[in-house]
Amino acid sequence: MSRLGLKFSCCCLVLMASIVGCGHGTDRCAVNGSITMGGKPVGPGSIQFAALGDNQASASGAPVIDGKYSIGRDGGLLPGKYLVRIYWPEKNTMGQGRGVPVPKEQIPMKYNINSELTVEVRSGAKNIFDFEL
């Protein structure tokens, strides 16, 4: 499978996990912030949070519109550390994938497929995470 095909598959899995894993428990935290690249707002795109360490059951994602994203408490994240992946496909362009065309990505892979971006969600905190790429 190509890297872009793998990226598309990962995006789908994380988004499905965020839908299935959303609970109404009181331990979930709202998360929001802004994303810019070269000083300009990112979007339309998406952001994904994948749990690290003992917090494997928690994952969520959100659309990024005009450089802003927000995940409410109902679909929020459990306290813990997360790997962050940010995607911003180019408009009206498609890359070469097997079977399903994949949009070309504007953001370097070090912020999505090969991301090392991490955050720590804390109970009782504002959990505002801004990213300047």
CYANA upper distance limits for C-alpha pairs under 8 A (distance plus 0.5 A):
  1 MET  CA      5 GLY  CA      6.55
  1 MET  CA      6 LEU  CA      6.79
  1 MET  CA     98 ARG  CA      7.82
  2 SER  CA      6 LEU  CA      6.59
  2 SER  CA     97 GLY  CA      7.10
  2 SER  CA     98 ARG  CA      7.94
  3 ARG  CA      7 LYS  CA      6.55
  4 LEU  CA      8 PHE  CA      6.71
  4 LEU  CA     95 GLY  CA      8.27
  4 LEU  CA     97 GLY  CA      7.02
  4 LEU  CA    102 VAL  CA      6.92
  5 GLY  CA      9 SER  CA      6.73
  5 GLY  CA     97 GLY  CA      6.11
  5 GLY  CA     98 ARG  CA      7.36
  5 GLY  CA    100 VAL  CA      8.23
  5 GLY  CA    102 VAL  CA      7.28
  6 LEU  CA     10 CYS  CA      6.58
  7 LYS  CA     11 CYS  CA      6.62
  7 LYS  CA    113 ILE  CA      6.92
  8 PHE  CA     12 CYS  CA      6.83
  8 PHE  CA    102 VAL  CA      7.45
  9 SER  CA     13 LEU  CA      6.75
 10 CYS  CA     14 VAL  CA      6.63
 11 CYS  CA     15 LEU  CA      6.63
 11 CYS  CA     48 GLN  CA      8.49
 12 CYS  CA     16 MET  CA      6.56
 13 LEU  CA     17 ALA  CA      6.55
 14 VAL  CA     18 SER  CA      6.62
 14 VAL  CA     48 GLN  CA      7.63
 14 VAL  CA     50 ALA  CA      8.07
 14 VAL  CA     59 ALA  CA      7.28
 14 VAL  CA     60 SER  CA      7.27
 14 VAL  CA     61 GLY  CA      7.71
 15 LEU  CA     19 ILE  CA      6.89
 15 LEU  CA     48 GLN  CA      8.36
 15 LEU  CA     60 SER  CA      7.16
 15 LEU  CA     61 GLY  CA      6.62
 16 MET  CA     20 VAL  CA      6.65
 17 ALA  CA     21 GLY  CA      6.02
 17 ALA  CA     59 ALA  CA      6.95
 17 ALA  CA     60 SER  CA      7.53
 18 SER  CA     22 CYS  CA      6.42
 18 SER  CA     58 SER  CA      8.26
 18 SER  CA     59 ALA  CA      5.96
 18 SER  CA     60 SER  CA      4.74
 18 SER  CA     61 GLY  CA      6.90
 18 SER  CA     75 GLY  CA      7.66
 19 ILE  CA     60 SER  CA      8.19
 19 ILE  CA     75 GLY  CA      8.11
 21 GLY  CA     57 ALA  CA      7.93
 21 GLY  CA     58 SER  CA      7.31
 21 GLY  CA     59 ALA  CA      7.75
 21 GLY  CA     75 GLY  CA      8.32
 22 CYS  CA     74 ASP  CA      6.92
 22 CYS  CA     75 GLY  CA      5.12
 22 CYS  CA     76 GLY  CA      7.58
 23 GLY  CA     28 ARG  CA      8.37
 23 GLY  CA     74 ASP  CA      6.52
 23 GLY  CA     75 GLY  CA      6.96
 24 HIS  CA     28 ARG  CA      8.12
 24 HIS  CA     73 ARG  CA      8.39
 24 HIS  CA     74 ASP  CA      5.66
 24 HIS  CA     75 GLY  CA      8.16
 25 GLY  CA     74 ASP  CA      8.03
 27 ASP  CA     78 LEU  CA      6.61
 27 ASP  CA     79 PRO  CA      7.99
 27 ASP  CA    123 SER  CA      7.80
 28 ARG  CA     73 ARG  CA      6.22
 28 ARG  CA     74 ASP  CA      7.43
 28 ARG  CA     75 GLY  CA      8.02
 28 ARG  CA     76 GLY  CA      5.66
 28 ARG  CA     77 LEU  CA      5.57
 28 ARG  CA     78 LEU  CA      5.17
 28 ARG  CA     79 PRO  CA      7.61
 28 ARG  CA    123 SER  CA      8.42
 29 CYS  CA     72 GLY  CA      7.98
 29 CYS  CA     73 ARG  CA      5.50
 29 CYS  CA     76 GLY  CA      5.43
 29 CYS  CA     77 LEU  CA      5.66
 29 CYS  CA     78 LEU  CA      6.59
 29 CYS  CA     79 PRO  CA      7.52
 29 CYS  CA    121 VAL  CA      7.94
 29 CYS  CA    122 ARG  CA      8.15
 29 CYS  CA    123 SER  CA      7.04
 29 CYS  CA    124 GLY  CA      8.39
 29 CYS  CA    127 ASN  CA      8.24
 30 ALA  CA     70 SER  CA      8.14
 30 ALA  CA     71 ILE  CA      6.04
 30 ALA  CA     72 GLY  CA      5.13
 30 ALA  CA     73 ARG  CA      4.68
 30 ALA  CA     74 ASP  CA      8.24
 30 ALA  CA     75 GLY  CA      8.20
 30 ALA  CA     76 GLY  CA      5.44
 30 ALA  CA     77 LEU  CA      7.31
 30 ALA  CA    126 LYS  CA      8.27
 30 ALA  CA    127 ASN  CA      7.47
 31 VAL  CA     70 SER  CA      6.44
 31 VAL  CA     71 ILE  CA      5.65
 31 VAL  CA     72 GLY  CA      7.19
 31 VAL  CA     73 ARG  CA      8.18
 31 VAL  CA     76 GLY  CA      7.14
 31 VAL  CA     77 LEU  CA      7.95
 31 VAL  CA    121 VAL  CA      8.44
 31 VAL  CA    126 LYS  CA      7.99
 31 VAL  CA    127 ASN  CA      5.71
 31 VAL  CA    128 ILE  CA      6.48
 31 VAL  CA    129 PHE  CA      7.94
 32 ASN  CA     68 LYS  CA      8.12
 32 ASN  CA     69 TYR  CA      6.01
 32 ASN  CA     70 SER  CA      4.67
 32 ASN  CA     71 ILE  CA      6.53
 32 ASN  CA    127 ASN  CA      7.24
 32 ASN  CA    128 ILE  CA      5.55
 32 ASN  CA    129 PHE  CA      6.72
 33 GLY  CA     68 LYS  CA      6.41
 33 GLY  CA     69 TYR  CA      6.22
 33 GLY  CA     70 SER  CA      7.19
 33 GLY  CA    128 ILE  CA      5.54
 33 GLY  CA    129 PHE  CA      5.32
 33 GLY  CA    130 ASP  CA      5.36
 33 GLY  CA    131 PHE  CA      8.32
 34 SER  CA     41 PRO  CA      8.34
 34 SER  CA     67 GLY  CA      5.77
 34 SER  CA     68 LYS  CA      4.93
 34 SER  CA     69 TYR  CA      6.76
 34 SER  CA    129 PHE  CA      7.49
 34 SER  CA    130 ASP  CA      5.17
 34 SER  CA    131 PHE  CA      6.74
 35 ILE  CA     41 PRO  CA      6.58
 35 ILE  CA     42 VAL  CA      6.28
 35 ILE  CA     64 VAL  CA      8.43
 35 ILE  CA     67 GLY  CA      5.36
 35 ILE  CA     68 LYS  CA      6.80
 35 ILE  CA    130 ASP  CA      6.32
 35 ILE  CA    131 PHE  CA      5.21
 35 ILE  CA    132 GLU  CA      6.40
 35 ILE  CA    133 LEU  CA      7.97
 36 THR  CA     40 LYS  CA      5.58
 36 THR  CA     41 PRO  CA      4.86
 36 THR  CA     42 VAL  CA      5.76
 36 THR  CA     67 GLY  CA      6.54
 36 THR  CA    131 PHE  CA      6.87
 36 THR  CA    132 GLU  CA      5.44
 36 THR  CA    133 LEU  CA      6.49
 37 MET  CA     41 PRO  CA      6.97
 37 MET  CA     42 VAL  CA      6.87
 37 MET  CA    132 GLU  CA      6.35
 37 MET  CA    133 LEU  CA      5.00
 38 GLY  CA    132 GLU  CA      8.07
 38 GLY  CA    133 LEU  CA      7.02
 39 GLY  CA    132 GLU  CA      7.83
 40 LYS  CA     67 GLY  CA      8.36
 41 PRO  CA     66 ASP  CA      6.04
 41 PRO  CA     67 GLY  CA      4.60
 41 PRO  CA     68 LYS  CA      8.31
 42 VAL  CA     64 VAL  CA      7.48
 42 VAL  CA     65 ILE  CA      7.68
 42 VAL  CA     66 ASP  CA      6.54
 42 VAL  CA     67 GLY  CA      4.95
 42 VAL  CA     68 LYS  CA      8.38
 42 VAL  CA     88 TRP  CA      7.33
 43 GLY  CA     64 VAL  CA      5.88
 43 GLY  CA     65 ILE  CA      5.38
 43 GLY  CA     66 ASP  CA      5.74
 43 GLY  CA     67 GLY  CA      6.19
 43 GLY  CA     88 TRP  CA      6.63
 44 PRO  CA     63 PRO  CA      7.65
 44 PRO  CA     64 VAL  CA      6.01
 44 PRO  CA     65 ILE  CA      5.42
 44 PRO  CA     66 ASP  CA      7.20
 44 PRO  CA     67 GLY  CA      8.41
 44 PRO  CA     88 TRP  CA      7.01
 44 PRO  CA     89 PRO  CA      8.36
 45 GLY  CA     63 PRO  CA      6.32
 45 GLY  CA     64 VAL  CA      5.35
 45 GLY  CA     65 ILE  CA      7.29
 45 GLY  CA     86 ILE  CA      8.07
 45 GLY  CA     87 TYR  CA      5.92
 45 GLY  CA     88 TRP  CA      4.80
 45 GLY  CA     89 PRO  CA      7.04
 46 SER  CA     61 GLY  CA      7.63
 46 SER  CA     62 ALA  CA      6.21
 46 SER  CA     63 PRO  CA      4.81
 46 SER  CA     64 VAL  CA      5.39
 46 SER  CA     86 ILE  CA      6.38
 46 SER  CA     87 TYR  CA      5.70
 46 SER  CA     88 TRP  CA      7.14
 47 ILE  CA     61 GLY  CA      5.97
 47 ILE  CA     62 ALA  CA      6.02
 47 ILE  CA     63 PRO  CA      6.88
 47 ILE  CA     64 VAL  CA      7.13
 47 ILE  CA     69 TYR  CA      8.15
 47 ILE  CA     84 VAL  CA      7.57
 47 ILE  CA     85 ARG  CA      6.20
 47 ILE  CA     86 ILE  CA      5.01
 47 ILE  CA     87 TYR  CA      6.85
 48 GLN  CA     59 ALA  CA      8.11
 48 GLN  CA     60 SER  CA      6.45
 48 GLN  CA     61 GLY  CA      4.64
 48 GLN  CA     62 ALA  CA      7.16
 48 GLN  CA     84 VAL  CA      6.17
 48 GLN  CA     85 ARG  CA      5.63
 48 GLN  CA     86 ILE  CA      6.97
 49 PHE  CA     59 ALA  CA      6.03
 49 PHE  CA     60 SER  CA      5.89
 49 PHE  CA     61 GLY  CA      6.44
 49 PHE  CA     82 TYR  CA      6.21
 49 PHE  CA     83 LEU  CA      6.17
 49 PHE  CA     84 VAL  CA      5.30
 49 PHE  CA     85 ARG  CA      7.15
 50 ALA  CA     56 GLN  CA      8.38
 50 ALA  CA     58 SER  CA      7.51
 50 ALA  CA     59 ALA  CA      5.30
 50 ALA  CA     60 SER  CA      7.44
 50 ALA  CA     82 TYR  CA      5.76
 50 ALA  CA     83 LEU  CA      5.63
 50 ALA  CA     84 VAL  CA      7.06
 51 ALA  CA     55 ASN  CA      6.03
 51 ALA  CA     56 GLN  CA      5.69
 51 ALA  CA     57 ALA  CA      7.68
 51 ALA  CA     58 SER  CA      6.20
 51 ALA  CA     59 ALA  CA      6.35
 51 ALA  CA     80 GLY  CA      7.81
 51 ALA  CA     81 LYS  CA      6.64
 51 ALA  CA     82 TYR  CA      4.95
 51 ALA  CA     83 LEU  CA      6.83
 52 LEU  CA     56 GLN  CA      6.82
 52 LEU  CA     80 GLY  CA      8.05
 52 LEU  CA     81 LYS  CA      5.98
 52 LEU  CA     82 TYR  CA      5.70
 52 LEU  CA     83 LEU  CA      7.04
 53 GLY  CA     81 LYS  CA      7.75
 55 ASN  CA     78 LEU  CA      7.98
 55 ASN  CA     80 GLY  CA      6.89
 55 ASN  CA     81 LYS  CA      8.19
 58 SER  CA     77 LEU  CA      6.54
 58 SER  CA     78 LEU  CA      6.62
 59 ALA  CA     77 LEU  CA      7.09
 60 SER  CA     71 ILE  CA      8.45
 60 SER  CA     75 GLY  CA      7.58
 60 SER  CA     76 GLY  CA      7.34
 60 SER  CA     77 LEU  CA      7.22
 61 GLY  CA     71 ILE  CA      7.82
 62 ALA  CA     69 TYR  CA      6.74
 62 ALA  CA     70 SER  CA      7.01
 62 ALA  CA     71 ILE  CA      6.78
 63 PRO  CA     69 TYR  CA      6.63
 63 PRO  CA     70 SER  CA      8.43
 64 VAL  CA     68 LYS  CA      5.88
 64 VAL  CA     69 TYR  CA      5.33
 65 ILE  CA     69 TYR  CA      7.12
 71 ILE  CA     75 GLY  CA      6.84
 71 ILE  CA     76 GLY  CA      6.20
 72 GLY  CA     76 GLY  CA      5.99
 73 ARG  CA     77 LEU  CA      8.03
 77 LEU  CA    121 VAL  CA      7.76
 78 LEU  CA    121 VAL  CA      7.69
 78 LEU  CA    123 SER  CA      8.47
 79 PRO  CA    120 GLU  CA      7.80
 79 PRO  CA    121 VAL  CA      5.33
 79 PRO  CA    122 ARG  CA      5.47
 79 PRO  CA    123 SER  CA      6.22
 80 GLY  CA    120 GLU  CA      5.96
 80 GLY  CA    121 VAL  CA      5.75
 80 GLY  CA    122 ARG  CA      7.15
 81 LYS  CA    118 THR  CA      7.39
 81 LYS  CA    119 VAL  CA      6.23
 81 LYS  CA    120 GLU  CA      4.79
 81 LYS  CA    121 VAL  CA      6.77
 82 TYR  CA    118 THR  CA      5.93
 82 TYR  CA    119 VAL  CA      5.93
 82 TYR  CA    120 GLU  CA      6.73
 82 TYR  CA    121 VAL  CA      8.16
 83 LEU  CA    115 SER  CA      7.88
 83 LEU  CA    116 GLU  CA      7.34
 83 LEU  CA    117 LEU  CA      6.37
 83 LEU  CA    118 THR  CA      5.11
 83 LEU  CA    119 VAL  CA      7.32
 84 VAL  CA    111 TYR  CA      8.16
 84 VAL  CA    112 ASN  CA      7.87
 84 VAL  CA    115 SER  CA      7.32
 84 VAL  CA    116 GLU  CA      7.96
 84 VAL  CA    117 LEU  CA      5.75
 84 VAL  CA    118 THR  CA      6.07
 84 VAL  CA    119 VAL  CA      7.76
 85 ARG  CA    111 TYR  CA      6.22
 85 ARG  CA    112 ASN  CA      4.64
 85 ARG  CA    113 ILE  CA      7.58
 85 ARG  CA    115 SER  CA      6.53
 85 ARG  CA    117 LEU  CA      7.72
 86 ILE  CA    107 ILE  CA      8.06
 86 ILE  CA    111 TYR  CA      6.33
 86 ILE  CA    112 ASN  CA      5.65
 87 TYR  CA    105 GLU  CA      7.38
 87 TYR  CA    106 GLN  CA      8.22
 87 TYR  CA    107 ILE  CA      6.89
 87 TYR  CA    111 TYR  CA      8.38
 87 TYR  CA    112 ASN  CA      6.82
 88 TRP  CA    105 GLU  CA      6.30
 88 TRP  CA    106 GLN  CA      6.09
 88 TRP  CA    107 ILE  CA      6.51
 89 PRO  CA    103 PRO  CA      6.04
 89 PRO  CA    104 LYS  CA      5.97
 89 PRO  CA    105 GLU  CA      4.87
 89 PRO  CA    106 GLN  CA      6.17
 89 PRO  CA    107 ILE  CA      8.31
 90 GLU  CA    103 PRO  CA      7.07
 90 GLU  CA    104 LYS  CA      6.14
 90 GLU  CA    105 GLU  CA      6.39
 90 GLU  CA    106 GLN  CA      6.34
 91 LYS  CA    103 PRO  CA      8.50
 92 ASN  CA    103 PRO  CA      8.46
 93 THR  CA    103 PRO  CA      6.32
 93 THR  CA    104 LYS  CA      6.65
 94 MET  CA    101 PRO  CA      6.42
 94 MET  CA    102 VAL  CA      5.91
 94 MET  CA    103 PRO  CA      4.73
 94 MET  CA    104 LYS  CA      6.07
 95 GLY  CA    101 PRO  CA      6.63
 95 GLY  CA    102 VAL  CA      5.54
 95 GLY  CA    103 PRO  CA      5.84
 95 GLY  CA    104 LYS  CA      5.65
 96 GLN  CA    101 PRO  CA      6.45
 96 GLN  CA    102 VAL  CA      6.96
 97 GLY  CA    101 PRO  CA      5.72
 97 GLY  CA    102 VAL  CA      6.32
107 ILE  CA    111 TYR  CA      7.32
107 ILE  CA    112 ASN  CA      8.20
108 PRO  CA    112 ASN  CA      7.80
109 MET  CA    113 ILE  CA      5.70
109 MET  CA    114 ASN  CA      5.89
109 MET  CA    115 SER  CA      7.25
110 LYS  CA    114 ASN  CA      5.18
110 LYS  CA    115 SER  CA      5.11
110 LYS  CA    116 GLU  CA      7.34
111 TYR  CA    115 SER  CA      4.90
111 TYR  CA    116 GLU  CA      7.46
111 TYR  CA    117 LEU  CA      7.20
119 VAL  CA    129 PHE  CA      8.05
121 VAL  CA    125 ALA  CA      8.32
121 VAL  CA    127 ASN  CA      6.50
122 ARG  CA    127 ASN  CA      7.29
